[in-house]
Amino acid sequence: MMNREEELQLQISSQRKEYVKMLKESICVVDFTKVNGDFRKMTCTLEPNILEENLQVVDYYNKTGKKPNDNVIATWDINAKGWRSFRVDSVIDFVKGGVPSG
């Protein structure tokens, strides 16, 4: 039987997979709380054609040399034109099919 911590990790892992799948298919709008407590709304994607248009390698972790963290998703911020990340457990709202406001 799983303990509470294992259940939570399983839930985060499952949610992360779902978010990454949607980010690879579309532009999404993510509302989340930053680590410092500030609210943030980010229009972002992992769509390969958008990353290529912006001359970004598709695998952020190979590019940066950072180790993947299962609690965090690195994604391309459409408006900031740069890599940003958010914690899966800090997401307030996640909408697939967002329209860039740039």
Biopython code that builds the backbone (N, CA, C, O; Angstrom):
import numpy as np
from Bio.PDB.StructureBuilder import StructureBuilder

atoms = [
    (1, "MET", "N", (0.834, -1.187, 0.000)),
    (1, "MET", "CA", (0.000, 0.000, 0.000)),
    (1, "MET", "C", (0.882, 1.256, 0.000)),
    (1, "MET", "O", (1.877, 1.326, 0.721)),
    (2, "MET", "N", (0.499, 2.252, -0.824)),
    (2, "MET", "CA", (1.284, 3.486, -0.942)),
    (2, "MET", "C", (1.012, 4.422, 0.231)),
    (2, "MET", "O", (-0.105, 4.511, 0.742)),
    (3, "ASN", "N", (2.075, 5.116, 0.639)),
    (3, "ASN", "CA", (1.867, 6.145, 1.652)),
    (3, "ASN", "C", (1.440, 7.450, 0.973)),
    (3, "ASN", "O", (1.425, 7.541, -0.254)),
    (4, "ARG", "N", (1.104, 8.423, 1.751)),
    (4, "ARG", "CA", (0.582, 9.701, 1.230)),
    (4, "ARG", "C", (1.567, 10.377, 0.274)),
    (4, "ARG", "O", (1.167, 10.903, -0.765)),
    (5, "GLU", "N", (2.848, 10.363, 0.627)),
    (5, "GLU", "CA", (3.879, 10.993, -0.200)),
    (5, "GLU", "C", (3.974, 10.316, -1.577)),
    (5, "GLU", "O", (4.083, 10.997, -2.596)),
    (6, "GLU", "N", (3.933, 8.987, -1.604)),
    (6, "GLU", "CA", (3.989, 8.248, -2.874)),
    (6, "GLU", "C", (2.751, 8.532, -3.722)),
    (6, "GLU", "O", (2.851, 8.676, -4.940)),
    (7, "GLU", "N", (1.600, 8.613, -3.087)),
    (7, "GLU", "CA", (0.368, 8.937, -3.811)),
    (7, "GLU", "C", (0.457, 10.320, -4.439)),
    (7, "GLU", "O", (0.059, 10.517, -5.587)),
    (8, "LEU", "N", (0.983, 11.280, -3.675)),
    (8, "LEU", "CA", (1.127, 12.649, -4.156)),
    (8, "LEU", "C", (2.087, 12.695, -5.345)),
    (8, "LEU", "O", (1.802, 13.363, -6.338)),
    (9, "GLN", "N", (3.223, 11.992, -5.258)),
    (9, "GLN", "CA", (4.186, 11.958, -6.360)),
    (9, "GLN", "C", (3.578, 11.327, -7.611)),
    (9, "GLN", "O", (3.830, 11.786, -8.725)),
    (10, "LEU", "N", (2.789, 10.286, -7.429)),
    (10, "LEU", "CA", (2.128, 9.636, -8.549)),
    (10, "LEU", "C", (1.140, 10.595, -9.219)),
    (10, "LEU", "O", (1.050, 10.651, -10.445)),
    (11, "GLN", "N", (0.416, 11.333, -8.413)),
    (11, "GLN", "CA", (-0.562, 12.303, -8.909)),
    (11, "GLN", "C", (0.147, 13.421, -9.682)),
    (11, "GLN", "O", (-0.299, 13.809, -10.762)),
    (12, "ILE", "N", (1.256, 13.943, -9.127)),
    (12, "ILE", "CA", (2.022, 15.000, -9.794)),
    (12, "ILE", "C", (2.596, 14.482, -11.109)),
    (12, "ILE", "O", (2.556, 15.181, -12.121)),
    (13, "SER", "N", (3.128, 13.263, -11.101)),
    (13, "SER", "CA", (3.704, 12.664, -12.299)),
    (13, "SER", "C", (2.655, 12.513, -13.397)),
    (13, "SER", "O", (2.922, 12.794, -14.566)),
    (14, "SER", "N", (1.477, 12.074, -13.016)),
    (14, "SER", "CA", (0.380, 11.904, -13.967)),
    (14, "SER", "C", (-0.066, 13.254, -14.533)),
    (14, "SER", "O", (-0.300, 13.386, -15.735)),
    (15, "GLN", "N", (-0.180, 14.250, -13.658)),
    (15, "GLN", "CA", (-0.585, 15.595, -14.092)),
    (15, "GLN", "C", (0.472, 16.198, -15.005)),
    (15, "GLN", "O", (0.142, 16.851, -15.995)),
    (16, "ARG", "N", (1.755, 15.980, -14.671)),
    (16, "ARG", "CA", (2.857, 16.499, -15.478)),
    (16, "ARG", "C", (2.795, 15.931, -16.895)),
    (16, "ARG", "O", (2.949, 16.667, -17.869)),
    (17, "LYS", "N", (2.569, 14.619, -17.006)),
    (17, "LYS", "CA", (2.473, 13.984, -18.328)),
    (17, "LYS", "C", (1.355, 14.607, -19.152)),
    (17, "LYS", "O", (1.520, 14.863, -20.345)),
    (18, "GLU", "N", (0.224, 14.850, -18.512)),
    (18, "GLU", "CA", (-0.925, 15.451, -19.201)),
    (18, "GLU", "C", (-0.602, 16.874, -19.664)),
    (18, "GLU", "O", (-0.916, 17.239, -20.797)),
    (19, "TYR", "N", (0.024, 17.681, -18.797)),
    (19, "TYR", "CA", (0.397, 19.055, -19.167)),
    (19, "TYR", "C", (1.396, 19.055, -20.321)),
    (19, "TYR", "O", (1.241, 19.818, -21.275)),
    (20, "VAL", "N", (2.422, 18.204, -20.242)),
    (20, "VAL", "CA", (3.443, 18.152, -21.296)),
    (20, "VAL", "C", (2.813, 17.737, -22.625)),
    (20, "VAL", "O", (3.150, 18.286, -23.673)),
    (21, "LYS", "N", (1.900, 16.770, -22.578)),
    (21, "LYS", "CA", (1.201, 16.326, -23.803)),
    (21, "LYS", "C", (0.461, 17.506, -24.439)),
    (21, "LYS", "O", (0.556, 17.724, -25.647)),
    (22, "MET", "N", (-0.272, 18.262, -23.626)),
    (22, "MET", "CA", (-1.022, 19.412, -24.154)),
    (22, "MET", "C", (-0.079, 20.491, -24.667)),
    (22, "MET", "O", (-0.359, 21.112, -25.693)),
    (23, "LEU", "N", (1.034, 20.726, -23.975)),
    (23, "LEU", "CA", (1.998, 21.741, -24.410)),
    (23, "LEU", "C", (2.647, 21.364, -25.741)),
    (23, "LEU", "O", (2.964, 22.237, -26.548)),
    (24, "LYS", "N", (2.844, 20.070, -25.969)),
    (24, "LYS", "CA", (3.445, 19.623, -27.234)),
    (24, "LYS", "C", (2.462, 19.742, -28.398)),
    (24, "LYS", "O", (2.874, 19.808, -29.556)),
    (25, "GLU", "N", (1.169, 19.769, -28.092)),
    (25, "GLU", "CA", (0.131, 19.821, -29.130)),
    (25, "GLU", "C", (-0.344, 21.234, -29.439)),
    (25, "GLU", "O", (-0.896, 21.473, -30.513)),
    (26, "SER", "N", (-0.142, 22.174, -28.523)),
    (26, "SER", "CA", (-0.811, 23.455, -28.653)),
    (26, "SER", "C", (-0.135, 24.529, -27.807)),
    (26, "SER", "O", (0.732, 24.241, -26.983)),
    (27, "ILE", "N", (-0.550, 25.768, -28.030)),
    (27, "ILE", "CA", (-0.185, 26.853, -27.130)),
    (27, "ILE", "C", (-1.163, 26.777, -25.958)),
    (27, "ILE", "O", (-2.365, 26.601, -26.157)),
    (28, "CYS", "N", (-0.650, 26.910, -24.754)),
    (28, "CYS", "CA", (-1.493, 26.817, -23.558)),
    (28, "CYS", "C", (-1.308, 28.064, -22.698)),
    (28, "CYS", "O", (-0.287, 28.747, -22.778)),
    (29, "VAL", "N", (-2.305, 28.341, -21.885)),
    (29, "VAL", "CA", (-2.206, 29.430, -20.917)),
    (29, "VAL", "C", (-2.216, 28.795, -19.533)),
    (29, "VAL", "O", (-3.150, 28.080, -19.170)),
    (30, "VAL", "N", (-1.167, 29.067, -18.769)),
    (30, "VAL", "CA", (-1.012, 28.467, -17.446)),
    (30, "VAL", "C", (-1.030, 29.575, -16.395)),
    (30, "VAL", "O", (-0.230, 30.510, -16.447)),
    (31, "ASP", "N", (-1.949, 29.458, -15.448)),
    (31, "ASP", "CA", (-1.963, 30.334, -14.274)),
    (31, "ASP", "C", (-1.329, 29.543, -13.142)),
    (31, "ASP", "O", (-1.720, 28.406, -12.878)),
    (32, "PHE", "N", (-0.353, 30.142, -12.473)),
    (32, "PHE", "CA", (0.298, 29.426, -11.378)),
    (32, "PHE", "C", (0.857, 30.412, -10.365)),
    (32, "PHE", "O", (0.956, 31.612, -10.622)),
    (33, "THR", "N", (1.218, 29.876, -9.211)),
    (33, "THR", "CA", (1.845, 30.665, -8.163)),
    (33, "THR", "C", (3.342, 30.413, -8.229)),
    (33, "THR", "O", (3.794, 29.271, -8.146)),
    (34, "LYS", "N", (4.107, 31.487, -8.378)),
    (34, "LYS", "CA", (5.561, 31.354, -8.422)),
    (34, "LYS", "C", (6.075, 30.959, -7.040)),
    (34, "LYS", "O", (5.362, 31.083, -6.044)),
    (35, "VAL", "N", (7.313, 30.485, -6.992)),
    (35, "VAL", "CA", (7.908, 30.040, -5.735)),
    (35, "VAL", "C", (7.885, 31.169, -4.688)),
    (35, "VAL", "O", (7.743, 30.905, -3.494)),
    (36, "ASN", "N", (8.026, 32.425, -5.139)),
    (36, "ASN", "CA", (8.031, 33.557, -4.202)),
    (36, "ASN", "C", (6.620, 33.982, -3.776)),
    (36, "ASN", "O", (6.459, 34.925, -3.001)),
    (37, "GLY", "N", (5.589, 33.274, -4.295)),
    (37, "GLY", "CA", (4.214, 33.567, -3.906)),
    (37, "GLY", "C", (3.452, 34.451, -4.886)),
    (37, "GLY", "O", (2.239, 34.608, -4.755)),
    (38, "ASP", "N", (4.153, 35.038, -5.879)),
    (38, "ASP", "CA", (3.490, 35.883, -6.865)),
    (38, "ASP", "C", (2.643, 35.052, -7.818)),
    (38, "ASP", "O", (2.973, 33.904, -8.114)),
    (39, "PHE", "N", (1.538, 35.645, -8.302)),
    (39, "PHE", "CA", (0.698, 35.009, -9.314)),
    (39, "PHE", "C", (1.312, 35.274, -10.681)),
    (39, "PHE", "O", (1.853, 36.353, -10.922)),
    (40, "ARG", "N", (1.231, 34.299, -11.571)),
    (40, "ARG", "CA", (1.750, 34.478, -12.937)),
    (40, "ARG", "C", (0.826, 33.807, -13.934)),
    (40, "ARG", "O", (0.351, 32.696, -13.698)),
    (41, "LYS", "N", (0.569, 34.478, -15.043)),
    (41, "LYS", "CA", (-0.171, 33.908, -16.173)),
    (41, "LYS", "C", (0.819, 33.833, -17.326)),
    (41, "LYS", "O", (1.373, 34.852, -17.739)),
    (42, "MET", "N", (1.044, 32.622, -17.849)),
    (42, "MET", "CA", (2.042, 32.435, -18.893)),
    (42, "MET", "C", (1.413, 31.757, -20.103)),
    (42, "MET", "O", (0.717, 30.749, -19.976)),
    (43, "THR", "N", (1.670, 32.326, -21.276)),
    (43, "THR", "CA", (1.265, 31.716, -22.535)),
    (43, "THR", "C", (2.488, 30.980, -23.054)),
    (43, "THR", "O", (3.516, 31.594, -23.340)),
    (44, "CYS", "N", (2.374, 29.654, -23.175)),
    (44, "CYS", "CA", (3.574, 28.871, -23.452)),
    (44, "CYS", "C", (3.257, 27.621, -24.275)),
    (44, "CYS", "O", (2.098, 27.263, -24.481)),
    (45, "THR", "N", (4.323, 26.975, -24.737)),
    (45, "THR", "CA", (4.154, 25.784, -25.570)),
    (45, "THR", "C", (5.431, 24.957, -25.600)),
    (45, "THR", "O", (6.513, 25.428, -25.251)),
    (46, "LEU", "N", (5.271, 23.714, -26.026)),
    (46, "LEU", "CA", (6.403, 22.845, -26.373)),
    (46, "LEU", "C", (6.187, 22.302, -27.788)),
    (46, "LEU", "O", (6.764, 21.281, -28.163)),
    (47, "GLU", "N", (5.351, 22.996, -28.570)),
    (47, "GLU", "CA", (5.081, 22.582, -29.942)),
    (47, "GLU", "C", (6.381, 22.643, -30.744)),
    (47, "GLU", "O", (6.996, 23.705, -30.840)),
    (48, "PRO", "N", (6.806, 21.515, -31.321)),
    (48, "PRO", "CA", (8.094, 21.479, -32.027)),
    (48, "PRO", "C", (8.249, 22.547, -33.114)),
    (48, "PRO", "O", (9.330, 23.121, -33.246)),
    (49, "ASN", "N", (7.204, 22.828, -33.892)),
    (49, "ASN", "CA", (7.353, 23.821, -34.970)),
    (49, "ASN", "C", (7.565, 25.234, -34.421)),
    (49, "ASN", "O", (8.275, 26.027, -35.039)),
    (50, "ILE", "N", (6.969, 25.562, -33.284)),
    (50, "ILE", "CA", (7.174, 26.888, -32.679)),
    (50, "ILE", "C", (8.582, 26.982, -32.094)),
    (50, "ILE", "O", (9.234, 28.021, -32.201)),
    (51, "LEU", "N", (9.050, 25.894, -31.475)),
    (51, "LEU", "CA", (10.416, 25.896, -30.942)),
    (51, "LEU", "C", (11.427, 26.059, -32.072)),
    (51, "LEU", "O", (12.409, 26.788, -31.931)),
    (52, "GLU", "N", (11.187, 25.383, -33.187)),
    (52, "GLU", "CA", (12.088, 25.489, -34.333)),
    (52, "GLU", "C", (12.077, 26.900, -34.913)),
    (52, "GLU", "O", (13.126, 27.429, -35.280)),
    (53, "GLU", "N", (10.884, 27.518, -34.999)),
    (53, "GLU", "CA", (10.783, 28.898, -35.491)),
    (53, "GLU", "C", (11.621, 29.842, -34.644)),
    (53, "GLU", "O", (12.183, 30.814, -35.148)),
    (54, "ASN", "N", (11.698, 29.543, -33.348)),
    (54, "ASN", "CA", (12.453, 30.382, -32.424)),
    (54, "ASN", "C", (13.881, 29.878, -32.217)),
    (54, "ASN", "O", (14.578, 30.302, -31.295)),
    (55, "LEU", "N", (14.298, 28.968, -33.092)),
    (55, "LEU", "CA", (15.657, 28.420, -33.078)),
    (55, "LEU", "C", (16.029, 27.793, -31.735)),
    (55, "LEU", "O", (17.163, 27.920, -31.272)),
    (56, "GLN", "N", (15.070, 27.124, -31.123)),
    (56, "GLN", "CA", (15.303, 26.443, -29.849)),
    (56, "GLN", "C", (15.388, 24.949, -30.082)),
    (56, "GLN", "O", (14.645, 24.399, -30.895)),
    (57, "VAL", "N", (16.284, 24.294, -29.377)),
    (57, "VAL", "CA", (16.310, 22.840, -29.463)),
    (57, "VAL", "C", (15.061, 22.321, -28.768)),
    (57, "VAL", "O", (14.592, 22.917, -27.798)),
    (58, "VAL", "N", (14.526, 21.224, -29.258)),
    (58, "VAL", "CA", (13.293, 20.697, -28.702)),
    (58, "VAL", "C", (13.513, 20.155, -27.293)),
    (58, "VAL", "O", (12.600, 20.204, -26.468)),
    (59, "ASP", "N", (14.698, 19.643, -27.005)),
    (59, "ASP", "CA", (14.949, 19.114, -25.678)),
    (59, "ASP", "C", (15.693, 20.142, -24.826)),
    (59, "ASP", "O", (16.916, 20.261, -24.894)),
    (60, "TYR", "N", (14.936, 20.870, -24.033)),
    (60, "TYR", "CA", (15.472, 21.912, -23.157)),
    (60, "TYR", "C", (16.581, 21.384, -22.257)),
    (60, "TYR", "O", (17.573, 22.076, -22.028)),
    (61, "TYR", "N", (16.428, 20.168, -21.745)),
    (61, "TYR", "CA", (17.386, 19.637, -20.787)),
    (61, "TYR", "C", (18.734, 19.339, -21.429)),
    (61, "TYR", "O", (19.772, 19.519, -20.792)),
    (62, "ASN", "N", (18.734, 18.885, -22.685)),
    (62, "ASN", "CA", (20.009, 18.686, -23.381)),
    (62, "ASN", "C", (20.687, 20.036, -23.616)),
    (62, "ASN", "O", (21.910, 20.148, -23.534)),
    (63, "LYS", "N", (19.883, 21.057, -23.909)),
    (63, "LYS", "CA", (20.426, 22.380, -24.190)),
    (63, "LYS", "C", (21.056, 22.998, -22.947)),
    (63, "LYS", "O", (22.141, 23.574, -23.023)),
    (64, "THR", "N", (20.393, 22.884, -21.821)),
    (64, "THR", "CA", (20.848, 23.578, -20.614)),
    (64, "THR", "C", (21.754, 22.737, -19.734)),
    (64, "THR", "O", (22.487, 23.275, -18.904)),
    (65, "GLY", "N", (21.713, 21.407, -19.909)),
    (65, "GLY", "CA", (22.492, 20.530, -19.061)),
    (65, "GLY", "C", (21.863, 20.310, -17.685)),
    (65, "GLY", "O", (22.454, 19.669, -16.816)),
    (66, "LYS", "N", (20.645, 20.853, -17.498)),
    (66, "LYS", "CA", (19.950, 20.661, -16.216)),
    (66, "LYS", "C", (19.341, 19.269, -16.173)),
    (66, "LYS", "O", (18.980, 18.701, -17.204)),
    (67, "LYS", "N", (19.232, 18.733, -14.975)),
    (67, "LYS", "CA", (18.555, 17.451, -14.802)),
    (67, "LYS", "C", (17.053, 17.697, -14.749)),
    (67, "LYS", "O", (16.606, 18.651, -14.112)),
    (68, "PRO", "N", (16.263, 16.840, -15.416)),
    (68, "PRO", "CA", (14.812, 17.007, -15.323)),
    (68, "PRO", "C", (14.336, 16.834, -13.880)),
    (68, "PRO", "O", (14.826, 15.970, -13.152)),
    (69, "ASN", "N", (13.392, 17.654, -13.488)),
    (69, "ASN", "CA", (12.771, 17.559, -12.172)),
    (69, "ASN", "C", (11.301, 17.216, -12.431)),
    (69, "ASN", "O", (10.592, 17.964, -13.103)),
    (70, "ASP", "N", (10.855, 16.087, -11.895)),
    (70, "ASP", "CA", (9.496, 15.629, -12.164)),
    (70, "ASP", "C", (8.424, 16.578, -11.648)),
    (70, "ASP", "O", (7.271, 16.484, -12.069)),
    (71, "ASN", "N", (8.776, 17.487, -10.748)),
    (71, "ASN", "CA", (7.798, 18.423, -10.207)),
    (71, "ASN", "C", (7.723, 19.727, -10.998)),
    (71, "ASN", "O", (6.882, 20.583, -10.722)),
    (72, "VAL", "N", (8.620, 19.871, -11.994)),
    (72, "VAL", "CA", (8.735, 21.123, -12.734)),
    (72, "VAL", "C", (8.620, 20.864, -14.234)),
    (72, "VAL", "O", (9.110, 19.852, -14.733)),
    (73, "ILE", "N", (7.972, 21.778, -14.949)),
    (73, "ILE", "CA", (7.899, 21.700, -16.409)),
    (73, "ILE", "C", (8.578, 22.937, -16.980)),
    (73, "ILE", "O", (8.196, 24.064, -16.663)),
    (74, "ALA", "N", (9.583, 22.726, -17.820)),
    (74, "ALA", "CA", (10.225, 23.815, -18.555)),
    (74, "ALA", "C", (9.491, 23.945, -19.876)),
    (74, "ALA", "O", (9.238, 22.949, -20.552)),
    (75, "THR", "N", (9.150, 25.171, -20.244)),
    (75, "THR", "CA", (8.370, 25.399, -21.461)),
    (75, "THR", "C", (8.784, 26.723, -22.102)),
    (75, "THR", "O", (9.396, 27.570, -21.450)),
    (76, "TRP", "N", (8.449, 26.895, -23.378)),
    (76, "TRP", "CA", (8.787, 28.110, -24.118)),
    (76, "TRP", "C", (7.697, 29.146, -23.874)),
    (76, "TRP", "O", (6.539, 28.928, -24.230)),
    (77, "ASP", "N", (8.064, 30.275, -23.264)),
    (77, "ASP", "CA", (7.128, 31.377, -23.019)),
    (77, "ASP", "C", (7.015, 32.188, -24.312)),
    (77, "ASP", "O", (7.979, 32.808, -24.761)),
    (78, "ILE", "N", (5.815, 32.167, -24.898)),
    (78, "ILE", "CA", (5.559, 32.825, -26.182)),
    (78, "ILE", "C", (5.815, 34.326, -26.109)),
    (78, "ILE", "O", (6.427, 34.896, -27.013)),
    (79, "ASN", "N", (5.352, 34.965, -25.046)),
    (79, "ASN", "CA", (5.456, 36.418, -24.925)),
    (79, "ASN", "C", (6.856, 36.881, -24.534)),
    (79, "ASN", "O", (7.340, 37.888, -25.050)),
    (80, "ALA", "N", (7.509, 36.158, -23.631)),
    (80, "ALA", "CA", (8.861, 36.528, -23.199)),
    (80, "ALA", "C", (9.921, 36.039, -24.186)),
    (80, "ALA", "O", (11.075, 36.462, -24.129)),
    (81, "LYS", "N", (9.516, 35.141, -25.092)),
    (81, "LYS", "CA", (10.428, 34.529, -26.060)),
    (81, "LYS", "C", (11.649, 33.929, -25.359)),
    (81, "LYS", "O", (12.795, 34.184, -25.728)),
    (82, "GLY", "N", (11.357, 33.123, -24.333)),
    (82, "GLY", "CA", (12.430, 32.477, -23.592)),
    (82, "GLY", "C", (11.898, 31.298, -22.807)),
    (82, "GLY", "O", (10.690, 31.122, -22.656)),
    (83, "TRP", "N", (12.823, 30.494, -22.312)),
    (83, "TRP", "CA", (12.456, 29.337, -21.507)),
    (83, "TRP", "C", (12.068, 29.774, -20.112)),
    (83, "TRP", "O", (12.781, 30.552, -19.478)),
    (84, "ARG", "N", (10.946, 29.280, -19.634)),
    (84, "ARG", "CA", (10.465, 29.519, -18.277)),
    (84, "ARG", "C", (9.984, 28.180, -17.734)),
    (84, "ARG", "O", (9.793, 27.229, -18.492)),
    (85, "SER", "N", (9.792, 28.105, -16.442)),
    (85, "SER", "CA", (9.298, 26.851, -15.880)),
    (85, "SER", "C", (8.291, 27.137, -14.773)),
    (85, "SER", "O", (8.234, 28.233, -14.215)),
    (86, "PHE", "N", (7.503, 26.110, -14.480)),
    (86, "PHE", "CA", (6.540, 26.215, -13.388)),
    (86, "PHE", "C", (6.447, 24.867, -12.687)),
    (86, "PHE", "O", (6.700, 23.819, -13.282)),
    (87, "ARG", "N", (6.080, 24.916, -11.421)),
    (87, "ARG", "CA", (5.909, 23.699, -10.635)),
    (87, "ARG", "C", (4.517, 23.141, -10.892)),
    (87, "ARG", "O", (3.529, 23.874, -10.867)),
    (88, "VAL", "N", (4.449, 21.849, -11.136)),
    (88, "VAL", "CA", (3.167, 21.194, -11.422)),
    (88, "VAL", "C", (2.180, 21.420, -10.280)),
    (88, "VAL", "O", (0.996, 21.660, -10.514)),
    (89, "ASP", "N", (2.671, 21.342, -9.043)),
    (89, "ASP", "CA", (1.771, 21.469, -7.899)),
    (89, "ASP", "C", (1.365, 22.913, -7.590)),
    (89, "ASP", "O", (0.619, 23.154, -6.641)),
    (90, "SER", "N", (1.856, 23.886, -8.390)),
    (90, "SER", "CA", (1.491, 25.287, -8.166)),
    (90, "SER", "C", (0.486, 25.794, -9.198)),
    (90, "SER", "O", (0.100, 26.962, -9.162)),
    (91, "VAL", "N", (0.059, 24.922, -10.122)),
    (91, "VAL", "CA", (-0.851, 25.332, -11.189)),
    (91, "VAL", "C", (-2.246, 25.602, -10.620)),
    (91, "VAL", "O", (-2.816, 24.779, -9.903)),
    (92, "ILE", "N", (-2.770, 26.770, -10.959)),
    (92, "ILE", "CA", (-4.121, 27.154, -10.551)),
    (92, "ILE", "C", (-5.098, 26.812, -11.674)),
    (92, "ILE", "O", (-6.187, 26.289, -11.436)),
    (93, "ASP", "N", (-4.676, 27.124, -12.920)),
    (93, "ASP", "CA", (-5.528, 26.855, -14.080)),
    (93, "ASP", "C", (-4.620, 26.554, -15.272)),
    (93, "ASP", "O", (-3.545, 27.138, -15.410)),
    (94, "PHE", "N", (-5.069, 25.631, -16.133)),
    (94, "PHE", "CA", (-4.288, 25.228, -17.306)),
    (94, "PHE", "C", (-5.268, 25.109, -18.463)),
    (94, "PHE", "O", (-6.151, 24.252, -18.444)),
    (95, "VAL", "N", (-5.117, 25.975, -19.486)),
    (95, "VAL", "CA", (-6.044, 25.991, -20.618)),
    (95, "VAL", "C", (-5.289, 25.685, -21.894)),
    (95, "VAL", "O", (-4.365, 26.408, -22.267)),
    (96, "LYS", "N", (-5.679, 24.617, -22.562)),
    (96, "LYS", "CA", (-5.075, 24.251, -23.846)),
    (96, "LYS", "C", (-5.716, 25.113, -24.935)),
    (96, "LYS", "O", (-6.914, 25.395, -24.903)),
    (97, "GLY", "N", (-4.884, 25.525, -25.904)),
    (97, "GLY", "CA", (-5.419, 26.277, -27.029)),
    (97, "GLY", "C", (-5.453, 27.774, -26.788)),
    (97, "GLY", "O", (-6.265, 28.481, -27.385)),
    (98, "GLY", "N", (-4.579, 28.263, -25.918)),
    (98, "GLY", "CA", (-4.509, 29.697, -25.654)),
    (98, "GLY", "C", (-4.011, 30.453, -26.878)),
    (98, "GLY", "O", (-3.312, 29.890, -27.721)),
    (99, "VAL", "N", (-4.364, 31.706, -26.971)),
    (99, "VAL", "CA", (-3.949, 32.552, -28.096)),
    (99, "VAL", "C", (-2.856, 33.486, -27.617)),
    (99, "VAL", "O", (-3.028, 34.161, -26.602)),
    (100, "PRO", "N", (-1.712, 33.543, -28.338)),
    (100, "PRO", "CA", (-0.634, 34.427, -27.900)),
    (100, "PRO", "C", (-1.116, 35.887, -27.864)),
    (100, "PRO", "O", (-1.858, 36.328, -28.743)),
    (101, "SER", "N", (-0.686, 36.618, -26.844)),
    (101, "SER", "CA", (-1.114, 38.009, -26.726)),
    (101, "SER", "C", (0.025, 38.942, -27.107)),
    (101, "SER", "O", (0.037, 40.111, -26.721)),
    (102, "GLY", "N", (0.996, 38.414, -27.877)),
    (102, "GLY", "CA", (2.157, 39.223, -28.252)),
    (102, "GLY", "C", (1.868, 40.027, -29.447)),
    (102, "GLY", "O", (2.729, 40.773, -29.912)),
]
sb = StructureBuilder()
sb.init_structure("model")
sb.init_model(0)
sb.init_chain("A")
sb.init_seg("    ")
for serial, (resi, resn, name, xyz) in enumerate(atoms, 1):
    if name == "N":
        sb.init_residue(resn, " ", resi, " ")
    sb.init_atom(name, np.array(xyz, "f"), 0.0, 1.0, " ", f" {name:<3s}", serial, name[0])
structure = sb.get_structure()
